[in-house]
Amino acid sequence: MNLQPATLQRIDEVITHYPEKRSATLPLLHLIQEDLGYLPEDTETWVAEKLGLQPINVYEVVTFYPMFRRQPIGRRHIKVCRTLSCALLGGYKTCETFEREFNVKAGQTSADGEVTVEFVECLASCGTAPVVLINDDLHVKVDCAKAKQLSDQIKRDAAARR
């Protein structure tokens, strides 16, 4: 696994906080994903060896929690809430707008690697539905017009970086 030295140091330090090494599984997975952007194929084996577990024990954790990604994602990670409040107020149409704007289906990354669109469970802002999380920024009351504006801004930012 090709982790930054600082990440490896943090991993070793985090393990010392747990009397049972296996309890460090979640924190280690978070650190790896934070460093690499996703959990590569060899993650389960690497973490299992580090914690004295079987790879299946780590695989079960990785596949149980939806916040862990097994594939790289785009520079911009657009998460559109699909639970009841957001669905009733247009979340499905909002997601379709992002899909159309970036020529992807939910769960896919754009060909240029700029954007990943996901349709996710609750983003905990039901009173301001529909909501969208772009990387760490929460956007509220995102109808199709606002989704188009956000898409245009992402495209402008991407063009400026080129």
C-alpha positions as CSV (number, residue, x, y, z in Angstrom):
1,M,0.0,0.0,0.0
2,N,1.4,3.3,-1.1
3,L,0.5,5.6,1.9
4,Q,2.2,8.9,2.9
5,P,4.7,8.6,5.7
6,A,2.5,10.8,7.9
7,T,-0.4,8.5,7.4
8,L,1.6,5.5,8.3
9,Q,2.7,7.3,11.5
10,R,-0.8,8.2,12.4
11,I,-1.9,4.6,11.8
12,D,0.7,3.3,14.2
13,E,-0.3,5.9,16.7
14,V,-4.0,5.2,16.4
15,I,-3.6,1.5,17.1
16,T,-2.1,2.3,20.5
17,H,-5.4,3.9,21.6
18,Y,-7.3,0.6,21.5
19,P,-6.8,-2.3,24.0
20,E,-8.1,-4.7,21.3
21,K,-6.3,-4.0,18.0
22,R,-9.4,-5.0,16.0
23,S,-11.2,-2.0,17.4
24,A,-8.8,0.2,15.3
25,T,-10.3,-1.2,12.0
26,L,-12.6,1.8,11.3
27,P,-10.1,4.5,12.2
28,L,-7.5,2.8,10.0
29,L,-9.9,2.5,7.0
30,H,-10.8,6.2,7.4
31,L,-7.1,7.2,7.5
32,I,-6.3,5.2,4.4
33,Q,-9.3,6.6,2.5
34,E,-8.4,10.1,3.6
35,D,-4.9,9.6,2.2
36,L,-5.7,7.8,-1.1
37,G,-9.2,9.0,-1.8
38,Y,-10.6,5.4,-1.7
39,L,-9.8,1.9,-0.4
40,P,-7.7,0.0,-3.0
41,E,-8.1,-3.7,-3.5
42,D,-5.2,-4.7,-1.2
43,T,-6.6,-2.6,1.8
44,E,-8.3,-5.6,3.5
45,T,-5.2,-7.7,3.5
46,W,-2.9,-4.8,4.6
47,V,-5.2,-3.7,7.5
48,A,-5.7,-7.4,8.6
49,E,-2.0,-7.9,8.8
50,K,-1.5,-4.7,10.7
51,L,-4.2,-5.7,13.3
52,G,-3.7,-9.4,13.4
53,L,-7.1,-10.2,11.8
54,Q,-8.3,-12.2,8.8
55,P,-8.9,-10.2,5.6
56,I,-12.5,-11.2,5.7
57,N,-13.0,-9.4,9.0
58,V,-11.8,-6.1,7.4
59,Y,-13.8,-6.8,4.2
60,E,-17.0,-7.1,6.2
61,V,-16.4,-3.6,7.7
62,V,-15.5,-2.1,4.3
63,T,-18.6,-3.5,2.6
64,F,-21.0,-2.7,5.5
65,Y,-20.4,1.0,5.7
66,P,-21.5,3.1,2.7
67,M,-19.0,5.9,3.4
68,F,-16.1,3.7,2.2
69,R,-15.3,3.9,-1.4
70,R,-13.7,0.9,-3.3
71,Q,-13.1,2.9,-6.5
72,P,-11.5,6.4,-7.0
73,I,-13.9,9.3,-7.2
74,G,-13.8,12.6,-9.0
75,R,-12.3,15.8,-7.8
76,R,-15.8,17.0,-6.9
77,H,-18.0,14.4,-5.1
78,I,-21.6,15.4,-5.5
79,K,-24.0,13.6,-3.1
80,V,-27.7,14.1,-3.7
81,C,-30.0,13.1,-0.8
82,R,-32.7,10.6,-1.8
83,T,-34.6,10.1,1.4
84,L,-38.3,11.1,2.0
85,S,-38.1,14.9,2.5
86,C,-35.7,15.4,-0.4
87,A,-37.5,12.9,-2.6
88,L,-40.9,14.7,-2.1
89,L,-39.4,18.1,-2.8
90,G,-37.5,17.1,-6.0
91,G,-34.4,15.3,-5.1
92,Y,-34.7,12.8,-7.9
93,K,-35.0,15.5,-10.5
94,T,-32.0,17.3,-8.9
95,C,-29.9,14.1,-9.2
96,E,-31.1,13.7,-12.9
97,T,-29.9,17.3,-13.6
98,F,-26.4,16.5,-12.2
99,E,-26.3,13.3,-14.2
100,R,-27.3,15.1,-17.4
101,E,-24.9,18.0,-16.8
102,F,-21.9,15.7,-16.3
103,N,-23.0,12.9,-18.6
104,V,-22.9,10.2,-15.9
105,K,-25.3,8.0,-14.0
106,A,-25.4,8.0,-10.2
107,G,-22.5,6.1,-8.9
108,Q,-20.2,7.0,-11.8
109,T,-17.4,9.4,-12.4
110,S,-17.2,11.7,-15.4
111,A,-14.8,10.8,-18.2
112,D,-12.5,13.6,-17.2
113,G,-12.3,12.5,-13.6
114,E,-13.7,15.8,-12.4
115,V,-17.1,14.7,-10.9
116,T,-18.6,11.7,-9.2
117,V,-22.4,11.9,-8.7
118,E,-24.0,9.8,-6.0
119,F,-27.6,9.3,-4.8
120,V,-27.2,8.9,-1.1
121,E,-29.2,8.3,2.1
122,C,-30.0,11.2,4.5
123,L,-27.7,14.2,4.6
124,A,-29.5,15.4,7.8
125,S,-31.0,18.6,6.6
126,C,-34.6,17.6,5.9
127,G,-36.0,21.0,6.6
128,T,-34.1,22.5,3.7
129,A,-34.7,19.7,1.2
130,P,-33.6,18.8,-1.4
131,V,-30.0,18.9,-0.2
132,V,-26.7,18.3,-2.0
133,L,-23.3,17.8,-0.5
134,I,-20.4,18.7,-2.8
135,N,-17.2,17.6,-1.2
136,D,-17.7,19.1,2.3
137,D,-20.1,22.0,1.3
138,L,-23.8,21.5,2.0
139,H,-26.2,23.2,-0.5
140,V,-29.8,23.5,0.5
141,K,-33.1,23.8,-1.5
142,V,-31.4,22.6,-4.6
143,D,-33.9,22.4,-7.3
144,C,-33.1,21.8,-11.0
145,A,-32.2,25.4,-11.7
146,K,-29.8,25.6,-8.7
147,A,-28.3,22.2,-9.7
148,K,-27.6,23.7,-13.1
149,Q,-25.9,26.7,-11.5
150,L,-23.8,24.5,-9.3
151,S,-22.8,22.4,-12.3
152,D,-21.9,25.5,-14.3
153,Q,-19.7,26.7,-11.4
154,I,-17.9,23.3,-11.2
155,K,-17.3,23.4,-15.0
156,R,-15.9,26.9,-14.8
157,D,-13.6,25.9,-11.9
158,A,-12.4,22.9,-13.8
159,A,-11.7,24.9,-16.9
160,A,-9.7,27.5,-14.9
161,R,-7.5,24.8,-13.5
162,R,-6.5,23.6,-17.0
